[in-house]
Structures are given as C-alpha cells and as structure tokens.
C-alpha cells in the first residue's frame, strides 16, 4: 500500500483544482474514439506505466498525469515534477501516431538541477539550462521503430519544439521549447 504524505495530498489537490478547468486541445484527441492510456517504459527503473492522461470527456485526468509524472521522474534524485501539459499532449500525439500497442521507452524525463549539473560534469552535450529541468523535455526510443523513422515522425508532429537526433546513443530528444532540430553523433 502506498503512503500518501501531506505534501503529496496538497500537490494532488492543487493540481486537480487547476486542471479541472483545462480542456485538452481538440487536435490532440481528434478522431481517437475512446481515449487510450499511454504505453511507457522507464528504462532506468525497469517499470511500465500506462497512464490515462485524458478523460473520455476531453479533460485532463489528474491521477493519470500523476502517474506520468512518476514515469518521467528523476530516478537519480528520486524527485518528480509536474510534466508540462504541452509535453503531455506531444507524448499523446506520438503515441497516437505509432499505435497504443507500441511502447515508448523513456531514457530521461524530468531532471532536478543537481542531476543536470552532475550530468553536465560527467557527460557530453548536457545543456546548462536544459528543458529537462523544467519538465518540458524527454529522451525516448520507440520499440520496433528505426531511430531515423522515429526522428522524422516526431519532427512532423512537434511543430513548435525541439527534436534532437542521437543515433550513436540510440535516442530522440524532444521538447516544447523553441522550434529547432539537431543531430549529435557523440
């Protein structure tokens, strides 16, 4: 049984109040029929997540969003942050295009500032002001899909954010920052 702390209760209650007034943009749910849960796998904690992030009436589902926050948690610092709703919608669009039976593997979602600083010192190409810190970015690869095909698909879907292609590392970075595309071979 999971223990719910007072701060977690406050987080859920505040989020529910804010999100209860927000409808999902129609282009995200258009022609989907029944709303499907995402099919996610966090590669670091080796756990599957199937958050239903929207209700059938077109509202955000607070418990599904909280499950998504957990799927995208900073596993190094064991911290979660509310994932930006534009990124939530982008993930759903990606899932809708690839099919709900195909899994999206999460390599990096939210990063705490301390984790990001650590990675900057010990890795190549980690931005000082990464969109991961703001919970506006995710690094993924998609089961059964060539990485270049996934890159092209995400570039076609993400009209207002960034898409980075990391073929030697085996992942695609996508975020909801300004529109830009890049390839990194390191």
KOLDRENDO-489701 format. One line per field, with one value per residue: residue number from 1; residue in one letter; x, z, y of N, C-alpha, C, O in turn. Coordinates in nm, 4 decimals, padded with zeros to 6 digits. Each point is the difference from the previous one (the first is absolute). Example, Ala and Ser with C-alpha at 12.3 -4.5 7.8 and 13.67 -1.06 7.14 Angstrom:
2
k 1  2
r A  S
n_x 01.3190  -00.1386
n_z 00.7800  -00.1385
n_y -00.5690  00.1069
ca_x -00.0890  00.0820
ca_z 00.0000  00.0060
ca_y 00.1190  00.1190
c_x 00.0900  -00.0770
c_z 00.0000  00.0730
c_y 00.1200  00.1090
o_x 00.1036  00.0509
o_z 00.0665  00.0169
o_y -00.0019  00.1108
***
This chain:
186
k 1  2  3  4  5  6  7  8  9  10  11  12  13  14  15  16  17  18  19  20  21  22  23  24  25  26  27  28  29  30  31  32  33  34  35  36  37  38  39  40  41  42  43  44  45  46  47  48  49  50  51  52  53  54  55  56  57  58  59  60  61  62  63  64  65  66  67  68  69  70  71  72  73  74  75  76  77  78  79  80  81  82  83  84  85  86  87  88  89  90  91  92  93  94  95  96  97  98  99  100  101  102  103  104  105  106  107  108  109  110  111  112  113  114  115  116  117  118  119  120  121  122  123  124  125  126  127  128  129  130  131  132  133  134  135  136  137  138  139  140  141  142  143  144  145  146  147  148  149  150  151  152  153  154  155  156  157  158  159  160  161  162  163  164  165  166  167  168  169  170  171  172  173  174  175  176  177  178  179  180  181  182  183  184  185  186
r X  X  X  X  X  X  X  X  X  X  X  X  X  X  X  X  X  X  X  X  X  X  X  X  X  X  X  X  X  X  X  X  X  X  X  X  X  X  X  X  X  X  X  X  X  X  X  X  X  X  X  X  X  X  X  X  X  X  X  X  X  X  X  X  X  X  X  X  X  X  X  X  X  X  X  X  X  X  X  X  X  X  X  X  X  X  X  X  X  X  X  X  X  X  X  X  X  X  X  X  X  X  X  X  X  X  X  X  X  X  X  X  X  X  X  X  X  X  X  X  X  X  X  X  X  X  X  X  X  X  X  X  X  X  X  X  X  X  X  X  X  X  X  X  X  X  X  X  X  X  X  X  X  X  X  X  X  X  X  X  X  X  X  X  X  X  X  X  X  X  X  X  X  X  X  X  X  X  X  X  X  X  X  X  X  X
n_x 00.0841  -00.1320  00.2169  -00.1933  00.1739  00.0790  00.2177  00.0273  -00.0243  00.1665  00.1726  -00.0220  00.0274  00.2071  00.1216  -00.0455  00.0935  00.2152  00.0659  -00.0438  00.1716  00.1354  -00.0393  -00.0806  00.2184  -00.1353  00.1394  -00.0285  -00.1723  00.0928  -00.2255  -00.0373  -00.1620  -00.0067  -00.0783  00.1675  00.0082  00.0872  00.1350  -00.0330  00.1868  -00.0484  00.1014  -00.0613  -00.2008  00.0600  -00.0415  -00.1439  -00.0139  -00.1605  00.1659  -00.1507  00.1161  -00.0927  -00.1089  -00.1391  00.0203  00.1729  -00.0476  00.0755  00.1405  -00.1406  -00.1869  -00.1563  -00.1299  -00.1688  -00.1841  -00.1426  -00.1438  -00.1771  -00.1762  -00.1101  -00.0745  00.0130  00.0459  00.0747  -00.1344  -00.0341  00.0528  -00.1579  -00.0569  -00.0940  -00.0922  00.1889  -00.1389  00.1394  00.1069  -00.1069  -00.0346  00.1716  00.0215  -00.1296  00.0767  00.1505  -00.0630  -00.0700  00.1664  00.0707  -00.1469  -00.2207  -00.0055  -00.0125  00.1694  -00.0991  00.1746  -00.0588  00.0713  -00.1414  -00.0296  -00.1575  00.0431  00.0645  -00.0740  -00.1045  -00.2164  -00.1541  -00.0460  -00.1489  -00.2195  -00.0829  -00.0491  -00.2115  -00.0891  -00.0672  00.0901  00.1294  -00.2087  00.1242  -00.0349  00.1091  -00.0294  00.2023  00.1601  -00.0032  00.1512  00.1992  00.0807  00.0346  00.0858  -00.0028  -00.1152  00.0172  -00.1362  00.1918  00.1124  -00.0235  00.2104  00.1075  -00.0311  00.1287  00.2092  00.0328  00.0119  00.1852  00.1561  -00.0390  00.1017  00.2165  -00.2192  -00.0328  00.0333  00.0789  00.1444  00.0063  00.1591  -00.0963  00.0579  00.1371  -00.1319  -00.0240  00.0784  -00.2071  00.1116  -00.1135  -00.0240  -00.0211  00.2041  00.1835  -00.1165  -00.0002  00.1624  -00.0144  00.2069  -00.0660  00.1919  -00.0106
n_z 00.0000  -00.1566  00.0458  00.1081  -00.1253  00.1984  00.0361  00.0864  00.2229  00.1358  00.0242  00.1380  00.2208  00.0842  00.0367  00.1919  00.1849  00.0511  00.0928  00.2160  00.0416  00.0682  -00.1609  -00.0233  -00.0154  -00.0807  -00.0169  00.2052  00.0552  -00.0982  -00.0144  00.1941  -00.0354  -00.0044  00.1792  -00.1375  00.0860  00.1443  -00.1771  00.2227  -00.0900  00.2172  -00.1630  00.0621  -00.0497  -00.2148  -00.0736  00.0361  -00.1949  00.1573  -00.0193  00.1668  -00.1884  -00.1143  00.0331  00.0892  00.2121  00.0101  00.1575  00.1028  -00.0720  00.1439  00.0050  -00.1480  00.0499  00.1413  -00.0933  -00.0946  00.1348  00.0558  -00.1399  00.0610  00.1380  00.1600  -00.1808  -00.1437  -00.1085  -00.1700  -00.2100  00.1310  -00.2124  00.0960  -00.0613  -00.0889  00.0684  00.0172  00.1960  00.1659  -00.0106  00.0796  00.2217  00.0853  -00.0059  00.1568  00.2091  00.0198  00.0264  00.2106  00.0885  00.0120  -00.2126  -00.1178  00.0265  00.1661  -00.1406  00.2114  -00.1458  -00.1178  00.2209  00.1509  -00.0238  00.1542  00.1206  00.1836  -00.0192  00.0124  00.2065  00.1198  -00.0422  00.1089  00.2131  00.0090  -00.0442  -00.1579  -00.0161  00.1812  -00.0807  -00.0562  -00.2080  00.0963  -00.2125  -00.0230  -00.0352  -00.2171  -00.0031  -00.0783  00.1563  -00.2180  00.1582  -00.2250  00.0802  -00.2229  00.1665  -00.0172  00.1331  -00.2222  00.0610  -00.1573  00.0232  00.1451  -00.0668  -00.1480  00.0894  00.1034  -00.1395  -00.0538  00.1562  00.0096  00.0046  00.1945  -00.0823  00.2054  -00.1727  00.1884  -00.1506  00.1149  -00.2072  00.0263  00.0080  -00.2167  -00.0579  00.0889  -00.0981  00.1927  -00.1468  00.2081  -00.0396  00.0275  -00.1457  00.0366  -00.1509  00.0948  -00.0739  00.1162  -00.0807  00.0944
n_y -00.1180  00.0856  00.0381  00.0419  00.0640  00.0716  -00.0484  -00.2046  -00.0295  00.0697  -00.1417  -00.1750  00.0282  00.0257  -00.1846  -00.1060  00.0851  -00.0381  -00.1933  00.0400  00.1364  -00.1633  00.1481  -00.2079  00.0523  00.1593  00.1763  00.0885  00.1330  00.1764  -00.0023  00.1016  00.1508  -00.2253  00.1090  00.0574  -00.2075  00.1476  00.0262  00.0079  00.0896  -00.0343  00.1186  00.2054  00.0842  00.0461  00.2102  -00.1704  00.1107  00.0043  00.1512  -00.0139  00.0409  -00.1688  00.1934  -00.1506  00.0730  -00.1445  -00.1510  00.1855  -00.1585  00.0969  -00.1200  00.0575  00.1777  -00.0427  -00.0917  00.1458  00.1086  -00.1259  00.0130  00.1864  -00.1590  00.1565  -00.1253  00.1557  00.1446  -00.1400  00.0728  00.0969  -00.0433  00.1788  -00.1942  00.0823  00.1638  00.1747  00.0201  00.1055  00.2224  00.1200  00.0217  00.1629  00.2109  00.0584  00.0549  00.2119  00.1470  00.0209  00.1446  -00.0396  -00.0750  00.1907  -00.1465  00.1177  -00.0169  -00.0461  00.1571  00.1298  -00.0145  -00.0561  00.2209  -00.1473  00.1751  -00.0772  -00.0517  00.1620  00.0781  -00.1162  00.0223  00.1767  -00.0512  -00.0784  00.1998  -00.1452  00.2048  -00.0096  -00.0021  00.1785  00.0776  -00.1710  -00.0657  -00.0932  00.1549  00.0537  -00.1660  00.0746  -00.1417  -00.0515  -00.1356  00.0209  -00.1753  -00.0082  -00.0676  -00.1181  00.1409  -00.0259  -00.0437  -00.1149  -00.2204  -00.1161  -00.0472  -00.1675  -00.2048  -00.0722  -00.0788  -00.2142  -00.1241  -00.0609  00.0463  -00.1042  -00.2043  -00.0501  00.0240  -00.1210  00.0545  -00.1680  00.0697  00.1741  00.1811  00.0533  00.2032  -00.0121  00.1686  -00.0126  00.1694  00.0829  -00.0847  00.1273  00.1238  -00.2242  00.0439  -00.2036  00.0529  -00.1815  00.0796  00.2009
ca_x -00.0841  00.0784  -00.0281  -00.0158  00.0427  -00.0774  00.0422  -00.0519  -00.1444  -00.0129  00.0377  -00.1096  -00.1172  00.0257  00.0011  -00.1377  -00.0732  00.0489  -00.0269  -00.1431  -00.0526  00.0708  -00.0387  00.1057  -00.0179  -00.0746  00.0835  00.0650  -00.0929  -00.0825  -00.0106  00.0606  -00.0997  00.0233  00.1318  00.0865  00.1135  00.1326  00.0721  00.1328  00.0909  00.1170  00.1092  00.0908  -00.0612  -00.0552  -00.1410  -00.0979  -00.1040  -00.1088  -00.0870  -00.1087  00.0212  -00.1206  -00.1278  -00.0743  -00.0699  00.0939  00.0681  00.1170  -00.0251  00.1038  00.0733  00.0821  00.1125  00.0916  00.0715  00.0979  00.1074  00.0827  00.0711  00.1032  00.0710  00.1457  00.0268  00.1244  -00.0311  -00.1305  -00.0876  -00.0938  -00.0491  -00.1134  00.0440  -00.0668  -00.1139  00.0333  00.0747  -00.0994  -00.0739  00.0927  00.0156  -00.1223  00.0000  00.0965  -00.0584  -00.1111  00.0560  00.0712  -00.0907  00.0012  00.0622  00.1452  00.0503  00.0952  00.0980  00.0480  00.1376  00.0173  -00.1121  00.0351  00.1288  00.0194  00.1204  00.1217  00.0273  00.0460  00.1380  00.0816  00.0123  00.0835  00.1396  00.0403  -00.0519  00.0184  -00.1169  -00.1105  -00.0156  -00.0071  -00.1397  -00.0728  -00.1458  -00.0304  -00.0137  -00.1333  -00.0962  -00.0499  00.0749  00.0127  00.0836  -00.0736  00.0084  -00.1284  00.0163  -00.0291  00.0019  00.1324  00.0168  -00.0170  -00.1439  -00.0577  00.0385  -00.0819  -00.1370  -00.0102  00.0159  -00.1263  -00.1038  00.0392  00.0120  00.0401  00.1055  00.1270  00.0183  00.1405  00.0217  00.1235  00.0053  00.1009  -00.0482  -00.1237  -00.1219  -00.0505  -00.0382  -00.1024  -00.0380  -00.1012  00.0649  -00.0102  00.0160  00.1344  00.0360  00.1431  00.0531  00.1239  00.0566  00.0811
ca_z 00.0000  -00.0151  00.0995  -00.0587  00.0949  -00.0031  -00.1137  -00.1212  -00.0035  -00.0414  -00.1414  -00.0777  00.0119  -00.0762  -00.1419  -00.0414  -00.0129  -00.1199  -00.1222  -00.0222  -00.0896  -00.1267  -00.0971  -00.0893  -00.1342  -00.0833  -00.0974  00.0656  00.0121  -00.1202  -00.0687  00.0742  00.0593  00.1431  00.0413  00.0374  00.0864  -00.0592  00.0204  00.0317  00.0779  00.0486  -00.0164  00.1145  00.1137  -00.0563  00.0371  -00.0984  00.0446  -00.0964  00.0506  -00.0806  00.0318  -00.0336  00.0212  -00.1253  -00.0289  -00.0516  00.1069  00.0513  00.1087  00.0964  00.0437  -00.1142  -00.0076  00.1096  -00.0393  -00.1000  00.0747  00.0587  -00.1095  -00.0502  00.1169  00.0078  00.0788  00.0752  00.1207  00.0441  00.0055  -00.1100  -00.0251  -00.0926  -00.1386  -00.0742  -00.0742  -00.1437  -00.0188  00.0165  -00.1267  -00.1023  00.0209  -00.0445  -00.1473  -00.0445  00.0265  -00.0943  -00.1332  -00.0064  00.0467  00.1457  00.0379  -00.0084  00.1226  -00.0012  00.1071  00.0542  00.0489  00.0893  00.0028  00.0880  00.0702  00.1008  -00.0290  00.0451  -00.0966  -00.1250  00.0230  00.0025  -00.1371  -00.0751  00.0354  -00.0313  -00.1310  -00.1093  -00.0642  00.0905  00.0057  00.1339  00.0248  -00.0706  00.0127  00.0935  00.1340  00.0060  -00.0317  -00.1335  -00.0970  00.0246  -00.0910  -00.0200  -00.1218  -00.0193  -00.0307  -00.1341  -00.1007  -00.0270  00.0650  -00.0996  -00.0272  00.1181  -00.0107  -00.1028  00.0512  00.1065  -00.0633  -00.0656  00.1017  00.0909  -00.0840  00.0725  00.0957  -00.0480  -00.0211  -00.0145  -00.0492  00.0576  -00.0528  00.0658  00.1354  -00.0148  00.0493  -00.0514  00.0998  -00.0451  00.1043  -00.0390  -00.0089  -00.1347  -00.1109  -00.0492  -00.0237  -00.0016  00.0061  00.0761  -00.0218  00.1164
ca_y 00.1180  00.1222  00.1030  00.1329  00.1019  00.1247  00.0815  -00.0655  00.0306  00.1394  00.0025  -00.0590  00.0865  00.1224  -00.0366  -00.0314  00.1263  00.0693  -00.0764  -00.0230  00.1024  -00.0052  -00.1013  -00.0434  00.0551  -00.0933  -00.0696  -00.1127  -00.1124  -00.0132  -00.1288  -00.1103  -00.0882  -00.0128  00.0468  -00.1118  00.0350  -00.0074  -00.1252  00.0505  -00.0844  00.0719  -00.0959  -00.0002  -00.0705  -00.1237  -00.0069  00.0450  00.0927  00.0128  00.1070  00.0546  00.1402  00.0752  -00.0656  -00.0152  00.1257  00.0986  00.0735  -00.0694  -00.0936  00.0337  -00.1195  -00.0399  00.0932  -00.0308  -00.1218  00.0431  00.0663  -00.1060  -00.0670  00.0909  00.0511  -00.0012  -00.1198  00.0182  00.0777  -00.0474  00.1170  00.0152  00.1344  00.0004  00.0081  00.1068  -00.0529  -00.0064  -00.1245  -00.1061  -00.0087  -00.0487  -00.1436  -00.0668  00.0032  -00.1008  -00.1317  -00.0182  -00.0268  -00.1288  -00.1043  -00.0129  -00.1273  00.0168  00.0611  00.1106  -00.0176  00.1270  -00.0050  00.1142  00.0934  00.1108  -00.0037  00.1047  00.0778  -00.0699  -00.1071  00.0610  00.0449  -00.1207  -00.0494  00.0947  -00.0253  -00.1371  -00.0423  00.0947  00.0594  00.0310  00.1457  00.0596  00.0360  -00.1048  -00.0066  -00.1086  00.0592  00.0610  -00.1066  00.0324  -00.0793  -00.1431  -00.0781  -00.1255  -00.0808  -00.0670  -00.1415  -00.0484  00.1063  00.0553  00.1300  00.1061  00.0102  00.0663  00.1415  00.0642  00.0046  00.0996  00.1314  00.0310  00.0240  00.1073  00.1195  00.1202  -00.0286  -00.0520  -00.1436  -00.0358  -00.1360  -00.0517  -00.1361  -00.0828  -00.0297  -00.0770  00.0630  00.1263  00.0997  00.0928  00.0943  00.0985  00.1304  00.0561  -00.0945  -00.0221  -00.1406  -00.0204  -00.1359  -00.0108  -00.1326  -00.0417
c_x 00.0885  -00.0427  -00.0079  00.0353  -00.0866  00.0394  -00.0489  -00.1492  -00.0233  00.0319  -00.1153  -00.1224  00.0167  -00.0029  -00.1407  -00.0819  00.0400  -00.0437  -00.1476  -00.0603  00.0631  -00.0503  00.1198  -00.0225  -00.0614  00.0871  00.0726  -00.0918  -00.0835  00.0112  00.0664  -00.1034  00.0204  00.1433  00.0792  00.1079  00.1305  00.0633  00.1477  00.0803  00.1205  00.1150  00.0917  -00.0573  -00.0678  -00.1461  -00.0866  -00.1026  -00.1036  -00.0976  -00.1076  -00.0045  -00.1185  -00.1222  -00.0687  -00.0760  00.0953  00.0645  00.1272  -00.0412  00.1146  00.0794  00.0879  00.1203  00.1013  00.0797  00.1057  00.1177  00.0947  00.0812  00.1180  00.0866  00.1517  00.0363  00.1286  -00.0263  -00.1317  -00.0956  -00.0916  -00.0400  -00.1160  00.0525  -00.0838  -00.1100  00.0235  00.0787  -00.0918  -00.0747  00.0884  00.0208  -00.1229  -00.0075  00.0967  -00.0594  -00.1122  00.0525  00.0673  -00.0899  00.0158  00.0573  00.1528  00.0479  00.0965  00.0915  00.0551  00.1404  00.0280  -00.1214  00.0402  00.1387  00.0027  00.1245  00.1286  00.0362  00.0533  00.1446  00.0966  00.0236  00.0859  00.1480  00.0501  -00.0467  00.0286  -00.1353  -00.1195  -00.0064  -00.0122  -00.1446  -00.0925  -00.1511  -00.0425  -00.0235  -00.1398  -00.1112  -00.0686  00.0713  00.0019  00.0919  -00.0621  00.0606  -00.1261  00.0255  -00.0364  00.0003  00.1441  00.0083  -00.0202  -00.1471  -00.0710  00.0317  -00.0896  -00.1450  -00.0150  00.0207  -00.1280  -00.1118  00.0307  00.0287  00.0526  00.1127  00.1237  -00.0008  00.1486  00.0126  00.1372  00.0186  00.1033  -00.0386  -00.1355  -00.1249  -00.0322  -00.0326  -00.1128  -00.0415  -00.1020  00.0560  -00.0179  00.0271  00.1457  00.0216  00.1509  00.0308  00.1309  00.0513  00.0802  -00.0768
c_z 00.0000  00.1049  -00.0710  00.1065  -00.0148  -00.1195  -00.1319  -00.0142  -00.0500  -00.1485  -00.0863  00.0037  -00.0821  -00.1494  -00.0507  -00.0206  -00.1276  -00.1260  -00.0276  -00.0958  -00.1387  -00.0875  -00.0882  -00.1375  -00.0942  -00.0989  00.0613  00.0004  -00.1254  -00.0590  00.0748  00.0502  00.1489  00.0324  00.0547  00.0986  -00.0795  00.0322  00.0175  00.0795  00.0393  00.0039  00.1221  00.1203  -00.0442  00.0388  -00.1116  00.0659  -00.1114  00.0458  -00.1009  00.0329  -00.0343  00.0400  -00.1354  -00.0374  -00.0441  00.1041  00.0373  00.1192  00.1010  00.0446  -00.1131  -00.0161  00.1102  -00.0324  -00.1065  00.0675  00.0611  -00.1073  -00.0481  00.1128  -00.0185  00.0922  00.0826  00.1329  00.0628  00.0225  -00.1208  -00.0116  -00.0978  -00.1418  -00.0714  -00.0879  -00.1510  -00.0301  00.0162  -00.1320  -00.1117  00.0135  -00.0478  -00.1526  -00.0565  00.0165  -00.0977  -00.1391  -00.0098  00.0385  00.1490  00.0471  -00.0037  00.1183  -00.0289  00.1214  00.0412  00.0548  00.0963  -00.0142  00.0808  00.0603  00.1022  -00.0381  00.0422  -00.0943  -00.1302  00.0131  00.0017  -00.1421  -00.0862  00.0260  -00.0498  -00.1362  -00.1019  -00.0436  00.0897  00.0179  00.1441  00.0379  -00.0759  00.0219  00.0897  00.1405  00.0186  -00.0262  -00.1337  -00.1081  00.0412  -00.1063  -00.0096  -00.1139  -00.0018  -00.0414  -00.1457  -00.1090  -00.0176  00.0572  -00.0988  -00.0360  00.1160  -00.0025  -00.0990  00.0458  00.1025  -00.0557  -00.0703  00.0970  00.0831  -00.0803  00.0745  00.0987  -00.0650  -00.0157  -00.0257  -00.0337  00.0466  -00.0442  00.0691  00.1427  -00.0014  00.0558  -00.0760  00.1202  -00.0621  00.1168  -00.0545  00.0084  -00.1395  -00.1073  -00.0450  -00.0142  -00.0017  00.0017  00.0763  -00.0142  00.1180  00.0924
c_y 00.1241  00.1027  00.1341  00.1029  00.1240  00.0859  -00.0603  00.0254  00.1422  00.0149  -00.0510  00.0914  00.1276  -00.0282  -00.0279  00.1269  00.0725  -00.0727  -00.0210  00.1014  -00.0060  -00.1138  -00.0318  00.0620  -00.1044  -00.0748  -00.1191  -00.1216  -00.0250  -00.1400  -00.1145  -00.0991  -00.0011  00.0447  -00.1189  00.0452  -00.0058  -00.1354  00.0360  -00.1014  00.0837  -00.0989  -00.0079  -00.0732  -00.1293  -00.0201  00.0551  00.0911  00.0102  00.1087  00.0386  00.1487  00.0888  -00.0807  -00.0124  00.1269  00.1111  00.0894  -00.0756  -00.0863  00.0151  -00.1230  -00.0537  00.0901  -00.0275  -00.1264  00.0322  00.0706  -00.1040  -00.0722  00.0830  00.0566  -00.0011  -00.1159  00.0137  00.0709  -00.0441  00.1171  -00.0010  00.1467  -00.0128  00.0195  00.1058  -00.0595  -00.0030  -00.1269  -00.1208  -00.0204  -00.0537  -00.1508  -00.0766  -00.0027  -00.1036  -00.1389  -00.0307  -00.0363  -00.1376  -00.1172  -00.0216  -00.1327  00.0081  00.0842  00.1142  -00.0190  00.1354  -00.0204  00.1137  00.0906  00.1217  -00.0240  00.1119  00.0798  -00.0710  -00.1146  00.0577  00.0477  -00.1178  -00.0511  00.0925  -00.0258  -00.1356  -00.0507  00.1090  00.0549  00.0272  00.1516  00.0492  00.0321  -00.0954  00.0098  -00.1157  00.0556  00.0595  -00.1015  00.0268  -00.0811  -00.1465  -00.0593  -00.1381  -00.0823  -00.0852  -00.1440  -00.0296  00.1053  00.0484  00.1406  00.1145  00.0183  00.0695  00.1486  00.0732  00.0149  00.1124  00.1404  00.0428  00.0343  00.1240  00.1270  00.1219  -00.0244  -00.0559  -00.1500  -00.0242  -00.1469  -00.0456  -00.1452  -00.0891  -00.0374  -00.0701  00.0645  00.1272  00.0875  00.0822  00.0878  00.0983  00.1422  00.0572  -00.1062  -00.0027  -00.1504  -00.0110  -00.1490  00.0049  -00.1418  -00.0501  -00.0889
o_x 00.0976  -00.1193  00.0877  -00.0683  -00.0716  -00.0866  -00.0324  -00.0489  -00.0872  -00.0689  -00.0356  -00.0624  -00.0912  -00.0587  -00.0349  -00.0768  -00.0855  -00.0487  -00.0387  -00.1057  -00.0395  -00.0012  00.0855  -00.1130  00.0396  -00.0305  00.0429  00.0447  -00.0783  00.1091  00.0449  00.0351  00.0115  00.0939  -00.0475  00.0396  00.0105  -00.0385  00.0743  -00.0550  00.0716  -00.0013  00.0665  00.0724  -00.0552  -00.0389  00.0324  -00.0340  00.0343  -00.1168  00.0279  -00.0565  -00.0038  00.0026  00.0385  -00.0402  -00.0431  00.0487  00.0153  -00.0828  00.1129  00.1219  00.1099  00.1098  00.1207  00.1189  00.1096  00.1152  00.1217  00.1157  00.0993  00.0705  00.0536  -00.0072  00.0162  00.0526  -00.0367  -00.0623  00.0365  00.0110  -00.0017  00.0652  -00.1224  00.0213  -00.0569  -00.0190  00.0140  -00.0136  -00.0459  -00.0019  00.0119  -00.0394  -00.0322  00.0058  -00.0118  -00.0581  -00.0070  00.0335  00.1102  00.0257  00.0675  -00.0601  00.0847  -00.0459  00.0498  00.0225  00.0778  -00.0342  00.0899  00.0352  -00.0296  00.0855  00.1011  00.1178  00.0944  00.0799  00.1092  00.1132  00.0739  00.0825  00.1194  00.0238  00.0426  -00.0971  -00.1111  00.0965  -00.0633  -00.0414  -00.0877  -00.0460  -00.1137  -00.0849  -00.0542  -00.1167  -00.1196  -00.0092  -00.0153  -00.0037  -00.0237  00.0774  -00.0580  00.0742  -00.1040  -00.0536  00.0683  -00.0962  -00.0599  -00.0441  -00.0889  -00.0862  -00.0513  -00.0632  -00.0938  -00.0661  -00.0330  -00.0931  -00.0900  00.1148  00.0370  00.0300  00.0130  -00.0675  00.0558  -00.0692  00.1010  -00.0197  -00.0240  00.0469  -00.0431  -00.0881  00.0834  -00.0656  00.0087  -00.0053  -00.0308  -00.0739  -00.0943  00.0658  00.0581  -00.0671  00.0682  -00.0838  00.0836  -00.0709  00.0377  00.0532
o_z 00.0745  00.0203  -00.0794  00.1018  -00.0988  -00.0656  -00.0936  -00.1104  -00.0835  -00.0712  -00.0999  -00.1035  -00.0728  -00.0770  -00.1114  -00.0957  -00.0751  -00.0944  -00.1135  -00.0581  -00.0885  00.0420  -00.0240  -00.0487  00.0008  -00.0328  -00.0722  -00.0260  -00.0031  -00.0166  -00.0633  00.0373  00.0626  -00.0721  00.0862  -00.0011  -00.0994  00.0964  -00.0976  00.0735  -00.0867  00.0779  00.0196  00.0716  00.0819  00.0497  -00.0615  00.1172  -00.1183  00.0274  -00.1179  00.1017  00.0405  00.0004  -00.0962  -00.1151  -00.0226  -00.0331  -00.0335  00.0814  -00.0283  00.0155  00.0256  -00.0300  -00.0228  00.0309  00.0022  -00.0365  -00.0020  00.0228  -00.0481  -00.0207  -00.0824  00.1223  00.1012  00.1040  00.1066  00.1054  -00.1086  00.0949  -00.0843  -00.0280  00.0135  -00.0674  -00.0691  -00.1054  -00.0724  -00.0477  -00.0828  -00.1004  -00.0592  -00.0584  -00.0966  -00.0918  -00.0485  -00.0681  -00.1045  -00.0265  00.0540  00.1189  00.0544  00.0344  -00.0889  00.1142  -00.0832  00.0897  00.0942  -00.1102  -00.0384  00.0351  -00.0326  -00.0726  -00.0698  -00.0287  -00.0580  -00.0920  -00.0562  -00.0370  -00.0864  -00.0903  -00.0243  -00.0336  00.0335  -00.0099  -00.0507  00.0455  00.0836  00.1134  -00.0751  00.1088  00.0473  00.0733  00.1105  -00.0091  -00.0168  -00.1180  00.1172  -00.1164  00.1015  -00.0818  00.1044  -00.0947  -00.0497  -00.1082  00.0975  -00.0061  00.0358  -00.0254  -00.0215  00.0306  00.0296  -00.0241  -00.0080  00.0441  -00.0028  -00.0352  00.0290  -00.0340  -00.0630  00.0801  -00.1225  00.0741  -00.0989  00.0568  -00.0354  00.0797  00.0154  00.0532  00.1022  00.0501  -00.0712  00.0943  -00.1165  00.1147  -00.1192  00.0220  -00.0699  00.0265  -00.0349  00.0647  -00.0455  00.0349  -00.0239  00.0328  00.0026  00.1020
o_y 00.0081  00.0231  00.0342  00.0108  00.0160  00.0578  00.0731  00.0241  00.0242  00.0731  00.0626  00.0234  00.0392  00.0760  00.0392  00.0103  00.0469  00.0622  -00.0275  -00.0243  00.0759  -00.1157  00.0852  00.0004  -00.1165  -00.1147  -00.0900  -00.1118  -00.0950  -00.0544  -00.0955  -00.1120  00.1054  -00.0340  -00.0738  00.1166  -00.0718  -00.0661  00.0107  -00.0821  00.0501  -00.0953  -00.1018  -00.0691  -00.0735  -00.1058  00.1016  -00.0159  00.0020  -00.0278  00.0218  00.0403  00.1161  -00.1231  00.0665  00.0167  00.1130  00.1081  -00.1175  00.0408  -00.0402  00.0085  -00.0491  -00.0469  00.0092  -00.0078  -00.0560  -00.0230  00.0181  -00.0352  -00.0545  00.0988  -00.0740  00.0128  -00.0682  -00.0396  00.0493  00.0131  -00.0452  00.0777  -00.0896  00.1006  00.0032  -00.1008  -00.0845  -00.0608  -00.0986  -00.1126  -00.0787  -00.0712  -00.1073  -00.1010  -00.0692  -00.0818  -00.1125  -00.0845  -00.0648  -00.1154  00.0099  -00.0183  -00.0874  00.1017  -00.0092  00.0004  00.0758  -00.0813  -00.0153  00.0428  00.0749  -00.1126  00.1150  -00.0506  00.0080  -00.0213  -00.0536  -00.0176  00.0080  -00.0311  -00.0472  00.0139  -00.0175  -00.1160  00.1105  -00.0750  00.0157  00.0615  -00.0644  -00.0239  00.0427  00.0348  -00.0023  -00.0507  -00.0018  00.0379  -00.0240  00.0341  -00.0342  00.0399  -00.0654  00.0498  -00.0299  -00.0261  00.0434  -00.0244  00.0315  00.0765  00.1014  00.1121  00.0824  00.0823  00.1079  00.1028  00.0792  00.0941  00.1186  00.0725  00.0789  00.0285  00.0990  00.0886  00.0009  -00.0715  00.0474  -00.0844  00.0609  -00.0917  -00.1198  -00.1006  -00.0534  -00.0698  00.0559  -00.0444  00.0389  -00.0441  00.0003  00.0960  -00.0370  -00.1006  00.1028  -00.0804  00.0919  -00.0832  00.0872  -00.0951  -00.1172  -00.0437
***
